[in-house]
Amino acid sequence: MTRMRLRLTFPPHLIQEPIVYRLVKDFDIVINIRRADVKADYGWMALELDGEEAQLERGVKWLKEKGVQVDPIERDVISP
């Protein structure tokens, strides 16, 4: 089992999409939402993701393909 900490930033057209649900259901990833702020036109989430390394990689690739900005978090700081 591998753990990954990410900040996801959602563009306006994805705010209403069930992105986190799809990560859980389609990629068999366990999600822990650490922080989030979602408005009508913008949103972000700080998540811990647990799963098999290959599944996590597939899930992150899918997020990026959907248009979600994915940034790694190191010790509660977003890494460049």
Secondary structure, 3 states (H helix, E strand, C coil): CEEEEEEEEECHHHCCCCHHHHHHHHHCCEEEEEEEEECCCCEEEEEEEEECHHHHHHHHHHHHHHCCEEEEEECCEECC
